[in-house]
Structures are given as C-alpha cells and as structure tokens.
C-alpha cells in the first residue's frame, strides 16, 4: 500500500485549465494549460475554547486574485485540478523566510491585483512567445501583482530564484521551473492536508 500524498508548506499548486467554454479555450491558447497558481500555507490559528485558547493548524492558501494578495482557506480550491510543484531539497531551508514574506505581502494594503499587468505585460509576452513579436513595454513589477507574481515575489525576497526576475511570470512557468519538482497531479481535496 502506498502512502497518501500530503501537501507541504509552500507547495505551489498550479490549476489545470481543461474548460471547453470560449474563455478557457482562449486562455489555454494564450498561456497554455495552466491558468492560476497559489501556494499552500499551513498556519496556526488561535481557536477559542472556554477558559483557554488552543492553537490549531489550519490549511490556508496564499494567492493573488481579483481581491489582491490574500491568505484564505484552502478549502475554497477543493475540487480543482492542480499540479503540485515543490521546492528542491537544497532550497527547502528557506521556506520559513518565504512564508514570512508571503504573510507580509498579504498584509500590505498596496498588494492589490494588477489588472494593468495583463494588457501591458502578459498579452505582449504571449504575442512574443507565439509569434516572436517584440515586447514594447519593459516588465517592472510593483506592489500590485497577478497570481504568478504574488507566488514568485516571496521567493525572490527570500533569495530563492524560483523564476527569472526580468520577465512577467505565468502560472505555467512554475511547472517549468528548474528549482521545483512536480510531486503530484490530481483533484485537490482535504485528504492532501
């Protein structure tokens, strides 16, 4: 009998886009089969119990979505198809620093979703990758982030070169990263925690 797969802190979960609706098909043509990336972030929270509080670990995720960079319940993503990418062993000692930086970013009111990154940086990258067109606007990241920037930024701050810094990152870049290993594929569920 094989051991059941379990997520580890700062595992990157990359959504697989298999939708047949027009938007999913267009996204898949543009950025490939991977549509979103978020990180597993187990945190301890103080749960009220009469007379005393109790620390319990709860599964959270770290991501940037329409609300900006946030930490929220991992259960919001249960049922989604994902590829799980894990830092190679030589970088795992940096995980506490990555977690610390992720919490800082999620606490920063300036870390909103970067809607302008899509037309200014992502569309030009797609056109460059697909047709070799020149990229007119140089990519510069700031406090506002799309999902892939939000997942790469805490790593960069912790001196973990998960992705190159000079190019706008896409979710599929995490699957192709040289310092991440694919450790699982499937439908995300509570059994992985």
N, C-alpha and C positions, 0 to 999 in steps of 0.2 A: 504494500500500500504506500502510495507516495504522500508526502507531506503537503498539506494545503498551502497554497500561496498566501503570503501576508505582505501587505504594504510596509515599507519602512519610511522614516522621516525624509522628506524632500525627494520622494519618488515623484517624477514628472509623469502625469497622466495626459496622454495626447488623444483627443477624441478622433475617432474614425468616422468619416463622412460617407455614408452609403445611401443617403437620401436620393429619391428619384424626382423630387419636386424641382421646379426650374432653378430656384436659388441654390440648392445643394449641387445641382449639376454644374452651374456656372462657377461656384466656389471650387468644386473639385477640378474643373478645367484650369482655373487660375492658380490655386495654391496647392493642388494635389489632394490626396485622400485624407489629409489631416486638417481639421477645421478649428481646433481650440486646444489650448494647453493650460493645465493648472497643476499645482503641487500639493502633495499630501502633507498635512501639517498636524500631527497629533499634539494637542495641547492639554495641559492640566487646568481644570477649572474648579473653583470652589463651589460645591453644591451645598445648599442649606439643609441641614438636618437639625431638628430641635435640639437645643443645648450646645451643639458643636457643628462646625462646618467640616466637610470631608472633601479632600482633593480627589478628583476622578479624572482619568484621561478620557478625552473625547476626540473622535475623528473630525478634523476640520480640513478645509482646503484653502489654498491661497491662490488668488487669480485676479485678473482684471477683466471685468465685463462692463456692461453698459453703465453700471454704478461706479466704476473706477476700481482701484486696487482694494480688495476686501479679503477678509477671512470669514468664512461661513461654513455651515455644516456640510460635511462630505456627503451626507445622505441626499442632498439636493442633486447630486450627479449619479446616484444609483440607477442602474438600468441602462446606462450609456456604454457604448462600445469604446474601449480605450486600449492603447498600447502603453505599457508601463516601462519607463526608462529610469535607470538607477545610476547614480554616480559610480564610477570605477573605484575600487578599493583605495587607491592612492589619494583620492580626494575626499573620502568619507569623514576624515577627521575635521573637515571644515564645515560639516553640517550644522553644528551649533551656531556658528557665525552666520551661515545662510539663513537659518531660522530667525536669528536676531534681526538681520537686515530686512527680512520679509515682514516681520512684525512692525518694524519702523516704517516701512513703506505703506503698509495697510493702515497705519495710524496717522499718516501725513494727509491733511486735507487737500493738499495740492495734487495728490496722486489720483487724478481723475482719469476716465477713459479718454484716450487720444483719438478722437474722431477724425482729426485732420491728418493723422499718420496714414490713414487708408488712402485718400487720394494723392497725398504728397509723396509718400514713400512706398507703400505696398503695391499700388497699381503700377507705378514706374518699374518696380522690381520685377513684377510679373511680366510686363512688356519686355524688359531686358532679358529675363530668363527664357521667355518663349521665342522672342523674335530678334534678340540682340540689339534692341533699341537703346540709345544712350539714356542714362538717368540724369535728368535735368537738375533736380534738387538734391543736394547732398544731405544724407541722413544725419540728423542730430537728435539724440534722444534727450528728453527732459523729464519733469516730474509726472507728466501725463503719459500713459502707457497703454498699448494694446496688450493682449494676453501674453504673447511671446516675449515682449519687452519686460513685462512685470515678472515673468519667471526667470529671465536671464539676469535682470538687474541685481537681485540679492546675491547671485553667484558672482557676478563681476565685482561687487563691493567686497565680497569675502575672498577675492583673489582666486576664484575658480573660473577658468576660461571655458565655460560650458559652450559658448558660441562666439564667433568673431564679433568684435565691437563696432566695426565700421559699416555694417550692412544691417538694414532693418530685418530683425529675425521673424521667421514664420513658424507656425506650430510644427511643420514637418522637419524643420532644422533640428529639433530636439531628437527626432528619430535618427537623423543622420550624424549627430554629434559624435566626435571621436572620443569624448570622455564619458559618454553614457552607454550603458549596456541595456539592451532590451531584456526584461526579466519576465514579462507576462503579456498576454493579449486576452481580451475577453470582455464580458459584460461586468462592469463594476458593481459590486454588491457588498453588503455588510460582512460577508464571510471573509473578505480580503483584509479586514481590520483585526 
